[in-house]
Amino acid sequence: MEKFLSIPVTSEGDQLVSLKNIALIEKGSATTLVITYQGGKAVTLTHASDSAFVIRNEFQVQVKNALATTWDRVVVDYAPSLAVSGIAVA
């Protein structure tokens, strides 16, 4: 069963990010988090400035927790501690 995190995005409402086939979660810059999937696609979250690894660490914990839920819980809400202003797929 595929799982998703539902993330509130400023001025866009909640957006779903797939947790299927994630290969890497990394801090792209002080304002981006990059989730790379097997096959090369990537999702970039743009967020408030994060000089540490707060968002990356939170996201990793959320992925772990979501994947540990029962098969019928497909969407898990995630409210990051820093505002997310955009989500882009490349």
C-alpha positions as CSV (number, residue, x, y, z in Angstrom):
1,M,0.0,0.0,0.0
2,E,1.3,3.4,-0.9
3,K,1.6,6.0,1.8
4,F,1.6,9.8,1.7
5,L,2.5,12.7,4.0
6,S,0.0,15.5,3.9
7,I,1.9,18.8,4.3
8,P,0.4,22.2,4.7
9,V,1.8,24.6,2.1
10,T,1.4,28.4,2.5
11,S,-1.3,29.7,0.2
12,E,-1.8,26.3,-1.4
13,G,-3.4,24.2,1.3
14,D,-2.3,20.6,2.0
15,Q,-0.2,18.8,-0.5
16,L,0.5,15.0,-0.6
17,V,4.1,13.7,-0.9
18,S,4.5,10.1,-1.7
19,L,6.7,7.9,0.5
20,K,7.0,5.1,-2.0
21,N,10.5,4.3,-3.2
22,I,12.3,7.1,-1.4
23,A,16.0,6.7,-1.9
24,L,17.4,9.8,-0.1
25,I,16.2,12.7,2.0
26,E,18.7,15.5,2.1
27,K,19.0,19.2,2.9
28,G,19.4,21.0,-0.4
29,S,20.1,24.4,1.1
30,A,19.0,26.5,4.1
31,T,15.5,26.8,2.6
32,T,15.1,23.5,0.7
33,L,14.6,19.8,1.5
34,V,15.1,17.3,-1.4
35,I,13.5,13.9,-1.4
36,T,15.0,11.8,-4.2
37,Y,13.2,8.6,-5.4
38,Q,14.4,5.5,-7.0
39,G,14.4,6.2,-10.7
40,G,15.7,9.7,-10.3
41,K,12.6,11.9,-9.7
42,A,12.8,14.4,-6.9
43,V,10.5,16.5,-4.8
44,T,11.8,19.7,-3.4
45,L,10.1,21.4,-0.4
46,T,10.8,25.1,0.0
47,H,10.6,26.2,3.6
48,A,11.6,28.9,6.1
49,S,15.3,29.2,6.7
50,D,16.8,26.2,8.6
51,S,20.4,26.6,9.5
52,A,20.4,23.2,11.2
53,F,18.8,20.0,9.9
54,V,15.4,20.4,11.7
55,I,13.2,19.9,8.7
56,R,15.2,17.0,7.3
57,N,15.2,15.2,10.7
58,E,11.5,15.8,11.2
59,F,10.7,14.6,7.8
60,Q,12.7,11.4,8.3
61,V,10.9,10.7,11.6
62,Q,7.5,11.3,9.9
63,V,8.4,8.9,7.1
64,K,9.4,6.2,9.6
65,N,6.3,6.7,11.6
66,A,4.0,6.8,8.6
67,L,5.4,3.6,7.2
68,A,4.9,1.9,10.5
69,T,1.2,2.6,10.5
70,T,-1.4,0.0,9.5
71,W,-1.9,-0.7,5.8
72,D,-5.2,1.2,5.6
73,R,-3.8,4.5,6.9
74,V,-2.7,5.8,3.6
75,V,-2.3,9.5,4.4
76,V,-0.5,10.8,7.5
77,D,-0.6,14.5,8.5
78,Y,2.7,16.3,9.0
79,A,2.8,19.8,10.3
80,P,6.5,20.9,10.0
81,S,7.9,23.2,12.7
82,L,8.9,25.6,9.9
83,A,6.5,26.9,7.3
84,V,6.6,25.2,3.9
85,S,6.0,27.7,1.0
86,G,6.2,25.4,-2.0
87,I,6.6,21.8,-3.2
88,A,8.0,21.1,-6.7
89,V,8.5,17.8,-8.6
90,A,11.4,17.4,-11.0
